[in-house]
Amino acid sequence: MLEGNILQSVVTNACALGCGIVLGYVAKSWLESASTMEDSTKESSEEGIFSDFVQGDQKLVLVVQNGLKMGKGKIAAQCAHASVMAYQHCSLRSPKTLKMWLNTGQRKVVVKVDSEQDLMDLTTKARQAGLIVSLVCDAGRTQIPSGSRTVLGVGPGQDKLIDKITGHLKLL
């Protein structure tokens, strides 16, 4: 009878310990999840604050294919497409780089090339250098022919690496 009580006590204590560990894990996960949700809610409910005073060594270069003679609004829209694509690619490929770029002002530089061939040459060089590349091809609904390559996003990434590819180009 005494052995049965000891065995029952050991089993009960083991079950209690196991339940405690599981509950602790669940509580920890729930608290981390709540904290993450609170941070994201706080960030999304506040207006974005941008400052040109924030500096870092990360940037995104947008290379506009100037030979297409796009209007200013068209160029702005194509650059926006390239920026969103670059963000998406970077979030998948290098979240750490994305976070650094976001925390240091999301620096963007817009430069130009004169032809689609120049744009494609830069695309190849940037890919070979291991940089994030985002090439925008237009749908052709407005000013330019369908399939036209309009803007190349290089980065986000370290400015010194990107400058090796785009540093010689003139600002738009």
N, C-alpha and C positions, 0 to 999 in steps of 0.2 A: 504494500500500500504506500509506503514511504517513497519507493522508487517511482511509482505512478505520479505522486504529487511533485516530485523533483522534475520528472520528464514534462509534466503539464506546465510547470513553472518555466522551464527552459523554452518550451515551444511558445508559450504566451509572451515571454520577454523577446524572443526572436521575432515574432510577428509584430509586436509593438515597435521594435527597432526598425524593422523593414517598413512599416507604415510611416514611421517618423521620417525616414530617409526619403521615401516617395513624396510625402507631403511637403518636406523641405524643398525638394527639387521643384515641385509644382509651384510652391509659393515663390521661390526664387525666379522661375521663368515668368510667372505672372507679374511680379514686381518689375523685372527688366522690361517686359512688354509694355507695361503701363508707363514706365519712365520714357521709353522710346516714343510711344504715342504722344505723351505730354510734350516732349521736345519737338516732335514734328508738328503738333497742333500749334504750339507756341510760335514756331518758325513760320508756319503757313498763315497764321492769323496776323502776323506783323507785316507791315509793308517792307519790301526789300530795301535795304540801305546799301547804297553804292557810293564809293569814294574813290576819286582818282589819286588820293594820297596813299592808298594801300599799295604796297609794292611787293613783288615776288619775282621769282625767276621762271614762272610758268606763263605761257601765252598760247593763243590761238591765232594763226595767220589765215586770213581769207584772201585767196588769190582770185581776182575777177578777170574773166576772159573779156578784155576790153574791145576786141575786134568785132564783137557782136553789136556794138553801139546800142546797148540797152539804155532805157531811160533810168533816171535816178530811183524812181519807185521800184522798178523791176530789179535793179541792182540790190536795193535794200531787201526786197523779198527773197532774192536768191541767196544773199548773205545770211539771212535769217534761217533759211532752209539748211545751209551748210553748218551754221552754229548749232542748230538742234541736232543734226546728224552727228556732229562732232561730240556733243554732250552724250548722246546715246552710245556711240562707239566707245568713248572713254569710260563711261560707267560700267560697261561690260568688260573692257580690256584692261583698264587700269584705274580702279576706284580710288586708289591712293593719290594718283596724279590729279584726278578730277577734284577730289577734296581740297588738295593744295591750291589748284587753280581757282576754285570757288571761294576759298578763304583769303585769297590775295587779290581780289578785285576783278577776276575774270577778264584779264587783259586780252584785247583783240586788236589786231592790226590788219588794215585792208590795203592790199597792194594790187598791182595789175600786170597782166601780160597781154601781148598783142594778138596772139593766135591760139587756136585750140591745140595745135601741136606743142606750143610752149607749155600750155596747161598740162597736157598729157606727159610731157617730159618731166615736169616737176612732180607729177603724181607718181611716176615710176621711181624717181630719186627718193621721194619721201617714203615710199613703201620699202625700198631697199634699205633705207636708214632705220627702219623699224618704227617709224612715226605713225600716229593715228592719221588716217586719210579719209576724207569725206568729200566725194565728188558729186556735185549736183548736176543732173540732166533735166532740162526743162521739158514740160509736157507739151509745149507748143500751142497753148490756148490763146496767147496774146501777141506779143511782139516778135518772137523769134521762132524758128522752125523746131518742131518736135525732135527731141533727142539731143539738142544742142547742149554741150557741156559749158556751163555758165560760171560756176565758182568751185574752187577747190579749197577745202578746209584742211589745214595742216596743224595738228595738235588737237587738244591742249597737250603741251609738253614743255620740256625745258627749253628756254629761249635760245640757248647756245646751240642746241642740236637743230632746232628749227631754222635758226639763222644760217646754218650751213647750207640749207636748201633754198631759203627764200630771202636771205639777207641782201642780195644784190638787186632785188626788185624795187621799183619806184612806188611810192604811195599813190593810191587812187585819188 
